[in-house]
């Protein structure tokens, strides 16, 4: 059983004025993605939980005159289909993204990664490492960690976690305030972040992402994440930019320092007063990314 893909409401078109594209995956699910700009050199923007392609709307507007911007919604997220019985695992999300990239015939791909987008994007990139250009890191991870905030750990509790996330919207809704530290999202922006997740069924992937965090070796996604971490060395020569929100309650500075240990060549900017949604919360991030990619 699956729900129908959610259509963008007219009230959000000014914030999100993009044409929708849909890829039918091998398993029959519909993957929604944005494809703005022209050419075979693209910026691939990979979102996390509980966001969707809406998170990258302003970056798209700033880059599409220079690059082709490819921005998917993971299955269960945004405007993609939301099957209720699905293998919502890291490996599946990587495979879905790889299927999309196979259809686009891109010669060069720059990465922008946030939250779960770090592991998913780096996982997909490893099989096409010869095509990968610059990598931009936004409060994310692509390596193992045992660090987890208590409030997220609570949401992993069997039955209770699903009740909180899917029944009470106790993950996506708090995020629109908790993931910001420097400014408040406007009423329209809040609607944009939340509208794809407006009922129990449509929050299925938000719940699944929380449960898919592989903290221990016996977790089904642990081996996948370990492989991604092992292969990070493939990208030691790639230009890397780290734009980090210093007030992130989830991806704190221990994750940032880990990135810097893996990639000592990375150019790093810390935004000390910005939260997890650093692209929304720190005004310098988009100009920094644009300058890094265009120069």
N, C-alpha and C positions, 0 to 999 in steps of 0.2 A: 504493500500500500504506500502511496506517496501523495503529497499535496501538490497542487498546481503551483507553477512558478509565480512568484509575486510580481505584479506589475508596478512600475514606478508611478506614484500619484502625481497628478499635474501640479500640485502645490510645491513639489520638490524640483521641478524642471529647471528653475533658475539656478539652483545649487548644483544640480546634477544633469546638465544639458547634453547627455551623450546618447548615441544610438546603441541599442542593445544588440549583441550577437550571441548566438547559442550554438554550442557543439554537442552533438549527441555522442556520448561516450560508448565504449564497447559494451558496457553493461546496460545501456539504454537510458541512463540518466542524462538530464540536460544541464550542461555546464554553461552558465552565463558569463560573458566577458565583454569588456570594452576594448575597442581597437580604434584608437584615435591617432591621427597623423598618417604619414606615408613613409614608404621605404622599407628596406630589409635590415636596418639597424634599429633595434627596439629597446625600450626600457620596460622591463617586466616588473610590475609592482605586485607583491604578494602579501595579502592581509593576514591577520590573525583572528583571535577569538576575543570578544564577540563582535568584531567589525565586519565589514564587507568592502567592496570596491568604492563605496562612498567615502571611505577614509582618505582615498588618494585623489579626490576630485580636484583640489586646488593645485596639486603637483602636476596632474595631467594638463590642466589649462596652461601651466607655465612651461611645459616641455613639448607639447604636441607640435609646435612649429619647428622643432629641431629634430625630434625623434618620433618614431612610431611608439605609441604607448599601449601596452597590452596589460590589462588588469582583470584577472578572473575573480569570480566568486566561488569559493570552494563549495562542493556539493553539501547541501544542508544550510548554506549561508546565502545572504543577499537575495539575488534574483534567480539563483540556481534552484533546481528541483530539491525537494526535502523529503527523501524517502524515510519512512519510519523504521524499516528494517534494512540496515545497510552496514557495511564494514567500515565504520568511521574510525579508521586507524591511520597513523602517519604514513605507512607504506601506500595505502590506497590514495590518499591525497597527493602524494608524490606521483603516483602512476597517472592520476587524472590530469595533473599539470603537464606531465610529459606527453600525454596524448594531445593536449592542446598545442604544445610547442611543435610537435611533429606535423601538425596541419598547416603551420604558418610560414614555413620556408624562410626563416630568418637566418641571416648570415652572422649577425653579431647581436648579443643580448647583454644589456646591463641590468643589474638586479637592484631592486629596492625592497628591503625585507623588514617586516615588523611582526613582533609577537610570534605566533606559530609560523608565520611566513619565513622565519629564519631557517627552521628545520625543513619545511616543505620546499622552499626555494633552493636551498643548498643541496637538498637531496636530489631534486630534479636536475640541477646544474651539473652534478658530478658525472652524469652519463654524456653530457655535451660540453665538457670543460673547454674544448677548443673554441667554442663559440662565445664563451663568457668574457665580457669586458670588465667594466668597473662594477664594484659591489658597494652598495650603500646599506649600512646597518642602522636600524632604528629600534632601540630597546627590544632586543630579541635574543634568541639563543639557537645554536645548532650543535649543541654538545650536552653531555650528561650533567645533571646537577641534582642534589638532594634538597635544595632550597625551595621551599614553598610556603607562602604566607598562610597563616592559620585560617583566614576567611576563605581561601581557595581550598585548603585541605578539608574544611567542613563541607564544601560543595561536592566533594568526592565520596562522601558517606553514602553507602547504599540506601536507596529509597528516599532518605531525607534530602540528599543532594539533588536528586531529580525533582523533588517537590519544591525545593528552593529555586532552582534554575528554571524549570519548565512551568511549574505551577504559579510561582510568585514573581517570576521574572527577576529573581534575585541575583542575577549576574550581569546581564546586559544593562538593566536599568541603573543599578548603582555605578556601573562603569562610566556613564556619561558625566558623573560628577567626580568619582574617585580617581579616574584616569586623567583628570585635569587638575592642575595645581596653580597655574599662573593666571588663567582667565576662565570664564564660564562660557560654555557653549550657548549659542542662541537657541530660542525655542524651535526655530526651523531646523537647526543642526541636530538638536536632540531628536526631533521627529525622524530625521534622515537616518540616524544611527539605529533607531529602534523599530521602524515600521516593518522591516522584513521579519521581525521576531515578535509577532503580535499575539501568539497563542501557543498553547502547549505543543502542538505538532510542529510549528515553525521554529521552536527552540531546540529541536532534537540534536542538532550538531553542536550547539553551545554546550549542552550537557555532555555530549560525547567527547568533545575536545578536553574538557576538564578531567574526565575519567581516563583519557589517553595519555596523560602526563606520565612518562615512564621513570619513576623514581627508583625502582628496584629491578634487579636482573631478571626476575621472573615475570615482569610485565610484558605483554605481547609486543609493545613497540620499542622495548629497550634495545634489542639487537639492531633494529633499523636505525635508531638514533646513534648507537655506538659506531655503526658503519659510517654514518655521515660525519661524525667527529673524526674518525680515523682518516677520512679522505679530505679533510679540510686543507691539508698540505698541497692539494692540487692547485690552490688559488693563491699561493704565497707570492706570486709575481703579479697578481692582478691589482690594479689601483683600488684602494679601499678607503671609504669615508665612513666614519662612525659619528652619528649625531645622536647624542644621548641625553634623555631627560633625567635630571638628577633627583627628582622627587617621585620616581616611580616606586610604588609600594610593592610591585611584583618583581620586575626585572631591575634589581638594584645595582649598585656599583660592582658587586662581585661578578656579575655577568659581563659588565663592561671591561673590567680588568682581564677577564678570561679571554675576551675577544682580542685584547691588546697583546696578550701572551701568545696567542696563536698567530696574530698578524702584527708584528712590531712595526711594520712599514705603514700601517694605517694612519691616515690623518684623522684626528679626533677633536671634536668640539663637544664640550659638556655644557648643557643648558641647566644650570643649577636649580632654577626655580620651576622647571617644566616637569609635567607628569608623564605617565605612560603613553598617552596619546600625544607624543612629542611633536608630531607633524601639525597638530591642531594648536598646541600650547606654546610653542616657541616660534616667534615670528621670523627668526633668521634661518630656520631649517630649509625652507623651500629655496630661498636665494642661494644658500650654501650648496645645495644639491645641484641646482641649475648651473652655478659657476663651476662646480667640480666636473660635471659632465660635458658642458659646452666648451670650456676652455681647452 
